[in-house]
Amino acid sequence: MKVWKGILIVLLIVAIICVINATANKCKQELNEKDNMLSLIYKKYGVDLRNKTVFIENCINLTSLQSLMTTKSIEEADIVILSSDTKVSRLDFIKALNSNKPVIFVGKDAEDCLIAMLYGVDKDRVKMLIDENKLRKPKDLKFTFGFEFSNRKDDYIAIAYPNGNALEIHVYFTDAPTEEYILNCIAKTLSLTFTASLSYPYWSSDQWAYLGTFHVEDEYEPYGKVEYFVYGYKAKDGNSNEDFYGWEIRQVIQPGCSVDEWNSDWQNEWIFRKMDFPNDDYEIIDYGPEDTQGISTVTVSIGISASDTEIGASIGSSWSYSVSDVQVIAHSDVTEEYVWWKHLIATGSTSATTDYVGRPGVIVSVPQGTSPATYQHETDFRWILDGWLWDDHHTVQYAGNGYWYG
C-alpha cells in the first residue's frame, strides 16, 4: 500500500511539473509572439515601442505593451494611452501635451473625447457645440491646431501629438480594433512626425506659420483603403485689416486589388474634395490646381499678391504631384465662396491599381483676428469593379465642419 502511495505521489509531482512547464512554455510563446509583433512594427515604421515608457489607463487591455516598460505616472511616460471614457483629469492631459508627449485615446468616439479634453467640455456635448459653433479655445491651451469633424462615427483611435507650437491630430477608423491594429496606428503616427522619409510638405516658415495637421485613416474591405491629411497655415503678411489662412490637402486612395490579403479586383475611380466658406466675411484668394487634361504632372502655385500684404512682397507656396492617367476637374464660385476638385482616374491605369495621391490647396482671407477659421468640408473616395456587362461602384464620404486656430 505504501508503495502505491509513493507511486501516486511521484506521479502527482510529475503532473504538477508538466503543468508548470506547459504554462511557462505558453507564457514564453505569448511573449515571443508579442515581441515579434513589436519587431515587425519596428521594421515597418522605424519606431521601436519596446524602448518607450508607456502610461496605459487601467481599463485598456494592451498586453503587448503591459509586458514591457510601463509606468503608473503620466509624468514619467513617453507615451500616454487613455480610454475614450477616460477618468484622467484634463489638467493631467494638458500637462502631458505641454511636455510634448503624444496622447492616444482608444475606444468608441475617440475623436469626440480628444476634442472634449482639448476644450474642457463634456464628450456628449461635442457634436452639438460644433454644430452651433460654440467651441472656444481655452486660454491654457498654448498650441495652434485644427481638426475636421465628420459624419462618420466608427472612429476608434484619436491621437494628439505636439510638434513645436502646433498640435497634430490623427484619427483612425475601424470596426475591428485588434491590439495589432492599435499598435500599428500608434507607431505610424510617431513615424509621420519624426521620420524624415515621411516629412510633411511644410510651406515656407518665413512666410507662413504652421498651425498643425489633421489626419484621417480608414479601410473598407474589399474596396480599398483611404486616408487624407489637411495641413493648416497662417500667413505672416503684416496686413492690419485681414488675416490669410491656407490649407494643403493630401488625399490618398488605395485600391483593394493592391491589398494582397484581400484577393480583391476593385480599382480606384475618383477622389473628391470640397471646401465651403459660408461666412460672408471670408473670401477665396487663390486655389489650385485648376482643370487638367492629358498631362502627367501638375504644379500647384497659390499665393497672396504683394498689394494684399504689408511686407512689400507676395506670399505663396508651390508643389507638384502626378496626374498621370488622371483628369482634374476644379470649380470655384466667388459668390458662394466654395471650391472643389475631382480627380478622375482611368480604369486599368497604374493610378487605378496602386495608391493615388491628390494634393489640392486653397488660401482665404478673413477679418483680422479671426480664430478659429471655419469651413464646411466634403471628402469623397470612390472605387470601381470593372465588369463584362456592367460596373459596380462603391463610394465613401467624410463631411462636416473644419476648425483652425491661428
N, C-alpha and C positions, 0 to 999 in steps of 0.2 A: 504493500500500500504506500509505504514511504517512497518507494522507487517511482511509482506513478505520480505521486505529488511532486517529486523532484522534476520529473519529465515535464509535467504541466507548467511548473514554474519557469523552467527553461524555455518552453515554447511560448509562454506569455511574454517573457523578456525579449525573445527574438521577434515576436509580433510587434511589440512596442517599438523596438529599434527600427523595424521595417517601416512602420508608420512615420516615425520621426524622420528617417532618411527620405521617404517619399515626399513628406511635407517640405523638407529642406530643398529637395530637388525641384519641387514645383515652384517654391519661392524663388529659387535661383533662376529657373526658366523664365518666370514672370519678370524678374529684374533684368535678365538678358534681353527679353522682348522689349521692355520699356527703354533700356539703354540703346537697343538697336533702332527703335523709333526715333529717339532723340538724335542718334548718329545720322540717320537718313535726313532728318530735318536740317541738321548742320550742313550736310553735303549739299542740300538743295538751296539753302538760303545764306549759308555762311554765318549763321548765328548759332552759337552753342549755348543752349538753355541750361546745360549742365554746369556752366560757370556763373550762373546768375543766382542771386539770393532772392527768393520769392515769398511774398506775403499772399496767402490764399485764405479767403474768408471761409470759416468753418463749414458752411453749408455747401461748398463746392467740392466735388469729387474729381480731382485731377491726380490720380495715383502716381503717374509718371514723374510729376514734379514733387509730390509729397515725399517721395523716397530719396530726394536729393537735398539741396540746400534750401530749407525753408526757415522762416522766422515768424514769430508772433508779433513783431514790431514793424509797423509801416515805415518808421524812420530808418530802420536797418535794411530795408528791402531795396533791391534794384528794380523789381517789377511788382506791381500791386494788382492782384486779381480779386475782383469783388463780384458779388451776386447782383443781378438786376433788381433784386429786392433787398439791397444791402442795408445792414444795420450800422455801417460805419458812418461817422458824422461828416457833414460837409466840410467842417474845419480841417479834419484829417485829409480829406480828398484834396482840398486846396493846398495844404502843406505839401502833399506828395507831388502835385504839379509844379509848385514853386521850387521843389528840389529836383526838377527835371526827371521825374520818374514817370514812365508810361503807366497809365491806369486803365485796366481792362475790365469791362463789365460783361458778365456771362449770364445768359438766360433770356427768356422771352421779353420782348420790348426793351432790349438793352440800350438802344439809342434814346428812348424816352427817359431812361434812368440817367444816362450820361447828361442829357440836356437839363433834366431836373436838378442834378447836382451842380452843374455849372451856374444855374440861375438861382438856386436855393428855393425851388418850388416843389410842390407835390407831383410825383410822377403821373398820377391820374389826371392832372390838370394841364399837362404839357400841350396836348393837341388843341385844347380849347384856347389856351393863351397864344399859341401860334396862329390859329385861325383868326383870332381877334387882334392880332398884332400888339400884344400887351407884354411881351418879354422885354425886359430891360437889363442891360449888362450890370451886374453888381460891381461896386467900387473896389471890392477886394480881389477882383479877377484882373490880373495885370496883363494878360495875353490878348493879342488880337486873334480872331478866329472867325470861321464861317462854317455853316452847315446847311444842308438841304433836308427838309422833312418831307417824306413821300407818302403815297397811299399804300405802300406795301407794309405788312405787319408781321412778317415772319423773321425779322432780324433777331439774331441770337448773340452776336458779339459786337461790342462797340468799344473803341479804344481812343483815348485822348493821349496824345503824345506831344510834349513840349519840344519845340525846335526854335531855340533862341527866344525872341519875343513873341513868336507865333505859336498857335496850338494847331496840331494836325489831328483830324478826326477821321477814323476808319470804321466803317460799318460792314459787317459780314452777315449775309442772309443764308439760312439753311433750315431745312426741316429734319435734318439728321445730324444733330450736333455731337458727333463722336469725339472722344478725347483727342484722337489724332488730328481731327479737323481743327479743333480749338487750338492745339499747339502749333499747327501749321499757320494759322491766322496770326498768332502772336509773333512767330518767327518772321513771317513775311512783312509784318508791319515794322518790326525792328530793322529789317534789311532795307526796306524802302527809304527809311530815314538816313541810314548810315552807310549803305553800300554804294561806293562810287559808281559802279556799273549801272545802278538804277537811279542815278541822280535826277532830281526834279528839273524841269525846264524853267529855272528861275529867270525872271525878267531882270534887266539891269538894276542893281541895287542903288546906283547913283541917281536913277530916275524914278524908281518905284519902291515903295515899302511893301515887303511880302507880308500878307495878312494870315496865311495859313493854307491848308489843303483839306478838302473834303473828298473822301474816297468810299465808294460802294463796290462790293463784290457779291456775285450771286451765281448760281448754276441751275440749269434746267435740263435734266436728262430726259430724253436723248437728244434734245435740240442743240444745246450748246452752253457755253459759259459767257458771262458778261462782267465787265467792271467799268467804272468811269471815275475820273479824277476831275475836280474843279480846283484850280489854283487861283487864289484871290490876291489882288494888288491894289494899292492906292498911290496915286501919282504924287511925287514931290515937286509940285508945279509952282508953288508960291502964289497961286491965284487967291485973292482975298474974298472973292464972291462965290466961287464954285469949288467943289471937290470933284475928282475924277477917279472912278473905280474901274478896274479892268479884270477880266476873267479869261483864263485859257482852259479849255476843256479837252481832256484826253479820254476818248470814248473807245473802248476795246470790246470787240465781239469775237468769240471763238466758236467755230462750228463743231457740232457733235461728231462729224466724220474725222476730226483730228484728235479726238479723245479715244485712245486705243481700247481702254477697258469698256467703252460704251457699245462698241460694234454698231455704230450709227452711220447713216448716209446723209444726215442733214447738213446743209451748207449755209453760209452767210448770205442774206439777201439785201438788207439795208440797215442803216442806223440813222436815227433822227434826234436832233436836239433843238429845243425852243427855249428862249428866254424872253419873258414878257415883263415890261416895266410899266405897270398901270398908273403909278404915281404921276400926277400932272407935272411935277417939278423935275422929273427925270428926262434926259434926252440922250438918245444913242448918238455918240460922236463918230464911231468907226467900228467896223466889224470885218471879219474875213474867215474863210475865203469867200469869194463870190462864185458864180457859176463856173464850172469847168467842163470840158469835153475833149476827149482824145489826147490827154497829156498824162505823163507818168508821175510827175511831181508838181505839187502846188506850193507856192510860198505865200504865207500869210504875213502881211505887214500892216499893222494898225497903230494909230498914234493920235496925238493931240497937236494941233498946229501951234506955231510959236505965238500967234496972235491971241491964243486962249490961255497962255501961261504968262507968268510974270518973271520968268528967268531968262527971257530973250532967246529961247531955243525951243524947238519942237521936242516932244517926248513920245516914245513909242516902243514897240517890241516887234520882233520878226522871227519867224521859224518856218521850216518846210516839212512836208510829210508826203508819203506816197499816195497817189490816186491812180495807180496802175490798174486798169480794168475797172475803174470806179468813176462814176459821174457824180459831181457835186451840184446839187440844186440849192441855191440860197435865196432867201426872201426876207426883206425888211420893210416895215411900214413906219414911216416917220411920223404919222399922225397918231397911230395907236401905240407906237414905241415898243415894237417887238421885233425879234429876228429869229429865223430858224434855218437849219441846214439839214439836208437829207443826202446821205451818201449811198448811191445805188450801186450795188456790186454785181458784176457779170457772173452768172451761174457757170460753174465749171472752171473759173479762173483761180489763180493762186490766192487772190484776195478773198475768194469764196470758200476755199478749202483749208485755209490757215488763218491764224489770228489777223484781224484787220484793225487798224487804229486810225480814227479820225480826230483832228485837232483844230477845231474852230476857236475863235476868240472874239471878244467884244469889249468896247470901252464906252462908259456912260458918264455924263455929267450929272451932278446932284447939287442941291444947295449947300453952301459952306456949313460944315459942322454936322452933316448928316451921318448918323451912325445909330443903328445899322443901315446899310444899303440893302434894300429888299427887292425881290423879284419873284415871279412865278415861273416854274420850270416844268419842262416835259422832256424825258429822256427815254427813247424807244429803241428796241433791238428786234430784228425780225430774221427768221431763218426760213429756208425753203427745202422741201423734199421733192427733187425733180423726178416726175413720174412719166410713164409712157403715154397715158391718156390725159392725166391732169396732174397738177402740182398741189402739194399740201404746204401750208404756211403756219408759222407759229410766231406770235408777237408778244413781247413783254414790255411793260411800261412802268416808269417811275415818274410821278408827277406830284407837285406840291409847291411849297414856299422855300425860298432861299434867304438867309440872313448873313450879312458880313459886317464885322465890326472893325473899323479902322482907327 
